[in-house]
Amino acid sequence: MPGNELIGKEEMKEVMDVLETGVFMRYEFDERRRGVYKVKEFEDTFAQYLGVRYALGVTSGSAALKVALTALDVGPGDEVIVPAFDFIATYEAVLETGAIPVMTDIDESLNLDPSALEDRITPLTKAVIPVHMCGAAAKIDDIIAVSKKHNLSVLEDNAQACGGSYNGIKLGTLGNMGILSFDYYKTITTGEGGMVVTNDKTLYDRSDWYHDHGHDHNPAVGRALEGRTILGFNYRMNELQGAVGLAQLRKLDYIIREQKKIKGIIKEALGHIDGIGFRTLHDPEGDTATFLGFNAPDAATAKKLQAALRDQSIDTIYYKDNAWHYAPNWEHLIAWATANSKKFPFSNHKGSIDYGNQHIPRAEELLGRTLFMIIPVKMAEERREQIVTGIEKAAKVL
Ligand SMILES: Cc1ncc(COP(=O)(O)O)c(C=O)c1O
């Protein structure tokens, strides 16, 4: 697990700056905070790193999705296209706005398939959420082209590929909006936290207002007198998160570089096994290398290989059976089990709702024979050797 492996004196120093002022809130208390505005500094530095005009820190990646969808005016009656291979938060965020997530197939990169989009678009479709799963980009240019043709907004869920890029442009900045997550598992972490990014001033303003009870954050007046045009909620990032984020961001390029080295070694070892292929990367250069995806010719061989690797103390993930990352496995989604007894928004929806796996033949086939390995930032030489020889031994069992 990357960022959390590297928590050290840099994070401590940033956090101490905040503790010394005692001001944990990102707004107000101008005298007491003596110029320390960590969330603002994190946002500005992050926006610069990504090459995007606006960045807004929020409490989590899930909150970022909800804020961005709301800014895009997604709401009850709308449909939003999402990939079948995903973390459940994307679906939940769509439901939180009152809209319906429409499960859609993936391509060989295991991300949303641009050629599957048109079949899932209906007159109710409002937006598309490509999710850059497991460190690598979806075919985002094609997804944007199809979306533009149908007048749909694109919100990139880049919770899992922070620092990754596509043709030299940072992921999260290509669509109308993007989001990132800094939860404890992510490439950089603030414990919990997230970011909304966009180049569009109106979308930024709507996000900014919505994430803080509608406050327009007018610097000319005090908080109590600030104006408001829309109702919002509280998704504010706090100063301690911003402080940790600043220190982590400085380590992001190093994290990706180290992961690429380790991934390269493991990939080379796996490449010697007959019949083993690798997840397609639409832009290998832009991969963050947080995961290594590889596949066997069929599901039975993939499971046999997984067991053989486990015998060598090498863990892999078989996402087709995973409880949280593959939509057909979410029995509570399929049962419309929202946390309100009226089953809103499913029960009110005018369009059809169908999470049957007949819509996702490629996901069934590809995920059915794919395994993933998590790539750490730090790996002792001894463990690298163990993995390489373990792979050689596991190969003999096939
Ligand atoms: C693809 C994806 N989207 C959204 C999220 C939600 O992020 P958070 O855990 O910060 O709420 C995650 C978290 O795992 C994720 O993997």
The ligand as a Gaussian input file, in Angstrom:
#p B3LYP/6-31G(d) Opt

LIG

0 1
 C      -12.922000       3.717000      -7.837000
 C      -13.214000       4.334000      -6.515000
 N      -14.064000       5.371000      -6.441000
 C      -14.344000       5.967000      -5.289000
 C      -13.780000       5.534000      -4.103000
 C      -14.181000       6.184000      -2.824000
 O      -13.135000       6.785000      -2.156000
 P      -13.174000       6.987000      -0.570000
 O      -12.788000       5.681000       0.050000
 O      -12.163000       8.036000      -0.332000
 O      -14.534000       7.422000      -0.209000
 C      -12.883000       4.458000      -4.115000
 C      -12.280000       3.953000      -2.867000
 O      -11.790000       2.858000      -2.779000
 C      -12.587000       3.841000      -5.348000
 O      -11.757000       2.811000      -5.433000

